[in-house]
Every structure is written in structure tokens, then in C-alpha cells.
Amino acid sequence: MEKMGKKIRERRLAKGYTQEQLGKLLNVSTQAVSKWERGGTPDIELLPDIADVLDVSLDALFGREPESVEQAIAQTLRQLPIEDGYRRAFQMCWAINAGLAHEESLINDSLEEIKYKDVDHKYFSRAVMDAGILDMRLADDFRTFFLMPEPVGGILNKIESIEELRKLFSAFADKNILKILFYMYSRLNYPLDASLISKNTGIKEEELKEYMKIMEENNLVRITYIETAKGKVASYVFHQESAVIPFLCFADEIHKKLMIDYWVQFERTKPLFY
């Protein structure tokens, strides 16, 4: 019971009690408290009273509580079914948002109790600070969370060159590439050949192969080849684990006209890029 003795001592000192004061609160002798803190075991009937007086849970007394908030969050989510876990995780994201805002009114707001005046409007919570950037999409039907601590040396030197970004944006600006993208993301991540993609997008096979080369150059698709009785055939697999979905979600967010900021905090004293 060494862990329990250590926890009792830690909490006693944190509360500002002497061993004698704690003993009086629990109707035991100073010697009994000293014995516990040196590894002795309190009577089992006393454990709830000890926990109450020291403001800890019984699990904490036994050393079974997580050592950090992060561990507590991880354990909570691990015990939930995956779908419930994602919903609970988003609620925790709201708690992060409220905490970083240093705003008491937000801390008291429950994410599920936020009242939307107009279902057509999409609500957001944003903070742009010297320490980083936070963006939450709060609409019931479409929720996202983005948190970026300020990178060492700033944002600009972590981003690809303008020319490389231009190539990527140029690819996304092409209507046929978007048609291919949306079709392939509407399927499970199995290799597809050009004829199937062509059939479902209306893009001719020869043209489609050129588009696929562009998409491969931009890390949107992987091209592999299969030997068949008719010769070598190209197959295409999308990188479904990539940042394409977040990219499209944020593009949608930028485009939306009906947006209301539920909470905005802009206290940045330096440029976004420097």
C-alpha cells in the first residue's frame, strides 16, 4: 500500500493539513496517519472518509487513476464503441475550445445545448492567436475541428512553395479531376481500372489516363500495373488516408455564404505569415 501512503501524504500537504489535523478530521491518532504515509494500510471502513476529506476518488487512493488528463481522455475513449467515441471526442474538442478561450461563459456552454437560430446557417467557433489557430465547425450535420499550435519559426516556412501549391490547386480546379476524385471516393479503396472509371464519369479512357498522371504527380492517386492475358493494365488506387477530405471540408467552409460565428477570438499581434 505504498502508493496509497504516498497519495495520502500528497493530498494532505496539498490541502495544507498537518498529520494531527488530518487525524482529528478522521477521528484517528496522529500516529495512525504517520503509519499510513509510511506504507501502512488504513482500515477499510475509513477509506471513503479519507477520500472525502482529501478530495480524491477511491481509485486515486489506490493509484488506479490516470496520471494525466491525456491518459484519462484516452482511457475514456478506448472504452466506448468507435462511433460513440468519435462523438465524445468532438465534445472534448469543444472543451478544448472553451478552455483555450479563457472565457467562463463558453466553459459553461454545452455543445449539445448550443441553440441554432437558423438551420440553414453554419456555426463556427474560431480563435486566431499568437500561440496558434483553432477552428471548429459546429453545425449539427457537419462538424470539424482544427487545432494548430504556432510552429517554431512560423507557418510560412512549413508550407510548400507557391509553385507547388499552384500545381495542386490547378488540379483541383479541373472539373474532370474533381469528377474522378468524387467517383473514386464514393467506392471502397480497391484498385480500379480506366474502363470502370471512364464508364462512371463519362471521361474517355485516353483522356482519363492523362488526368491520372496529373493526380499521381499531386499525390492523389497511386498507379500500379497488372499483367493480364491481354497485356499490362493500369490500376488506380486513391490515397484515402490523405488530407484530401479535410482539404475539401475546409474548401467547403471557405465557400459557404451562410456562416455565423458562435465565438470569435482574434488576438494575434503578428502576421499569419512572417
C-alpha positions in Angstrom: 0.0 0.0 0.0 3.0 2.3 -0.5 1.2 4.1 -3.4 -1.8 4.8 -1.1 0.5 6.2 1.6 2.2 8.5 -0.9 -1.2 9.7 -2.2 -2.5 10.4 1.3 0.7 12.4 2.1 0.5 14.3 -1.3 -3.2 15.2 -0.8 -2.7 16.1 2.9 0.1 18.6 2.0 -1.9 19.9 -0.9 -4.8 20.6 1.5 -2.5 22.3 4.0 -3.2 19.8 6.8 -0.7 18.6 9.4 -0.8 14.9 10.3 -2.5 15.9 13.5 -5.2 17.9 11.8 -5.9 15.1 9.3 -6.1 12.7 12.2 -8.7 14.9 14.0 -10.8 15.1 10.9 -10.9 11.3 10.6 -11.1 10.7 14.4 -7.8 8.8 14.4 -4.4 9.5 16.0 -1.5 11.4 14.5 0.5 8.1 14.8 -2.1 6.3 12.6 -1.8 9.0 9.8 2.0 8.7 10.1 1.8 4.9 9.8 -0.4 5.2 6.6 2.0 7.6 5.0 4.9 5.2 5.7 3.1 2.3 3.9 0.6 1.1 6.5 -3.0 0.3 5.5 -6.0 2.2 6.8 -9.0 0.2 8.0 -11.2 -0.4 5.0 -14.1 1.4 6.7 -12.1 4.6 6.8 -11.3 4.7 3.1 -14.4 6.6 2.0 -13.9 9.2 4.7 -10.2 9.6 3.8 -11.2 10.1 0.1 -13.9 12.7 1.1 -11.6 14.6 3.4 -8.7 14.7 0.9 -11.0 15.4 -2.1 -9.9 12.4 -4.1 -11.6 9.3 -5.5 -11.1 5.9 -4.1 -9.4 4.9 -7.4 -6.9 7.7 -6.8 -6.2 6.4 -3.3 -5.4 3.0 -4.7 -3.2 4.5 -7.5 -5.6 3.4 -10.2 -6.5 6.8 -11.7 -4.7 8.0 -14.8 -1.7 10.1 -14.1 -2.7 12.9 -16.5 -5.7 14.4 -18.2 -4.4 12.9 -21.5 -4.4 9.4 -20.1 -7.9 9.9 -18.7 -9.2 11.0 -22.1 -7.5 8.1 -23.8 -9.0 5.6 -21.4 -12.5 7.1 -21.6 -12.5 6.9 -25.4 -11.0 3.4 -25.5 -13.9 2.1 -23.5 -16.5 3.4 -25.9 -17.8 1.9 -29.2 -15.9 3.6 -32.0 -18.9 5.7 -33.2 -19.7 6.9 -29.7 -16.0 7.5 -29.2 -15.9 10.0 -32.2 -19.0 11.8 -30.8 -17.5 12.0 -27.4 -14.1 13.1 -28.8 -15.8 16.0 -30.5 -17.4 17.1 -27.3 -13.9 17.0 -25.8 -12.7 19.2 -28.7 -15.4 21.7 -27.6 -14.0 21.6 -24.1 -10.5 22.3 -25.5 -12.0 25.3 -27.5 -13.7 26.6 -24.3 -10.6 26.2 -22.2 -8.2 27.9 -24.7 -10.7 30.8 -25.0 -10.2 31.6 -21.3 -13.9 32.5 -21.3 -16.1 31.4 -18.4 -19.3 31.6 -20.4 -18.0 29.2 -23.0 -16.9 26.7 -20.4 -20.4 26.6 -19.1 -21.9 26.1 -22.6 -22.7 22.5 -23.5 -22.1 21.7 -27.2 -25.4 19.9 -27.4 -27.3 22.9 -25.9 -26.0 25.5 -28.4 -29.2 26.9 -30.0 -29.1 27.5 -33.7 -31.4 30.3 -34.8 -31.5 29.1 -38.4 -30.8 25.6 -39.5 -29.5 26.9 -42.9 -26.7 28.8 -41.2 -23.5 27.0 -40.3 -22.0 27.9 -37.0 -18.3 28.2 -36.2 -16.0 28.9 -33.3 -12.7 30.5 -34.1 -9.6 31.7 -32.3 -6.5 33.2 -34.1 -3.8 33.8 -31.5 -0.1 34.2 -31.4 0.1 30.8 -29.8 -1.8 29.1 -32.6 -5.1 28.7 -34.5 -8.3 26.9 -33.7 -11.4 26.4 -35.9 -14.5 24.4 -35.1 -17.5 23.8 -37.3 -20.4 23.4 -35.0 -23.3 22.6 -37.4 -25.2 19.5 -36.3 -24.9 17.9 -39.7 -21.2 18.6 -40.4 -18.7 19.0 -37.7 -14.9 19.6 -37.9 -12.1 20.6 -35.6 -8.7 22.1 -36.5 -6.1 23.0 -34.0 -2.6 24.2 -34.9 -0.1 25.3 -32.2 2.1 28.0 -33.7 5.0 26.2 -35.5 8.6 27.1 -34.4 9.7 29.7 -36.9 6.2 30.5 -38.1 3.7 28.9 -40.6 5.2 30.1 -43.8 8.4 28.2 -43.8 6.5 24.9 -43.2 4.3 25.3 -46.3 5.3 24.2 -49.8 6.4 26.8 -52.4 3.8 28.9 -54.2 4.6 27.0 -57.4 4.0 23.5 -55.9 0.8 24.7 -54.3 -0.3 26.3 -57.6 0.0 22.8 -59.3 -2.2 21.2 -56.7 -4.8 24.0 -56.8 -4.7 23.7 -60.6 -5.5 20.0 -60.4 -8.4 20.6 -58.0 -9.7 23.4 -60.3 -10.2 20.9 -63.2 -13.8 19.7 -63.4 -12.8 16.3 -64.7 -10.3 15.7 -62.0 -12.9 16.5 -59.4 -15.4 14.1 -61.1 -12.8 11.4 -60.9 -12.0 12.3 -57.3 -15.6 12.2 -56.2 -16.3 8.9 -58.0 -13.3 7.1 -56.6 -14.0 8.4 -53.1 -17.6 7.0 -53.4 -16.2 3.5 -53.6 -14.2 1.3 -51.2 -10.5 1.6 -51.7 -10.0 -1.2 -54.2 -7.8 -0.8 -57.3 -9.9 0.4 -60.3 -9.1 0.2 -64.0 -9.6 3.0 -66.5 -12.6 1.5 -68.2 -14.7 1.4 -65.0 -13.8 5.0 -64.0 -14.5 6.1 -67.6 -17.9 4.4 -67.6 -18.9 6.1 -64.4 -17.5 9.6 -65.1 -18.1 9.9 -68.8 -14.4 10.8 -69.4 -12.8 9.0 -72.3 -10.2 6.4 -71.4 -7.3 8.1 -73.2 -8.1 11.4 -71.6 -8.6 9.8 -68.2 -5.1 8.3 -68.3 -3.6 11.8 -68.7 -5.7 13.0 -65.8 -4.5 10.2 -63.7 -0.9 11.1 -64.4 -1.6 14.6 -63.1 -3.3 13.2 -60.0 -0.3 10.9 -59.3 2.1 13.8 -59.6 0.0 15.6 -56.9 0.0 12.5 -54.6 -3.8 12.0 -55.1 -3.6 8.5 -56.6 -1.2 5.6 -56.9 -0.8 3.9 -60.3 0.2 0.3 -60.4 0.2 -2.2 -63.3 -1.2 -5.7 -63.6 -0.1 -8.3 -66.1 -3.0 -9.9 -67.9 -3.5 -12.2 -70.8 -4.2 -9.1 -72.9 -1.0 -7.3 -71.7 -0.2 -4.8 -69.0 -3.2 -3.0 -67.5 -3.0 0.1 -65.2 -5.0 0.2 -62.0 -5.6 3.2 -59.8 -5.9 3.4 -56.0 -6.7 6.6 -54.1 -4.8 7.7 -51.0 -7.9 7.7 -48.9 -5.9 8.2 -45.7 -4.5 11.5 -47.1 -5.6 15.1 -46.3 -8.0 15.3 -49.3 -11.1 15.0 -47.2 -10.0 17.7 -44.7 -8.9 19.8 -47.7 -12.4 19.5 -49.3 -14.1 20.2 -46.0 -12.2 23.4 -45.5 -12.7 24.4 -49.1 -16.5 24.0 -48.5 -16.2 26.1 -45.3 -14.4 28.9 -47.2 -17.1 28.8 -49.9 -20.1 28.9 -47.6 -22.1 32.1 -47.6 -24.4 31.3 -44.7 -21.9 31.3 -41.8 -22.4 32.6 -38.2 -19.5 32.8 -35.8 -20.7 31.4 -32.5 -17.4 32.5 -30.9 -14.6 34.6 -32.4 -11.3 35.5 -30.7 -8.7 37.4 -32.7 -5.8 38.5 -30.5 -2.9 37.9 -32.9 -0.2 40.6 -32.6 1.9 39.3 -35.6 1.1 38.5 -39.2 0.0 35.0 -40.0 3.0 34.7 -42.3 6.3 36.2 -41.3 
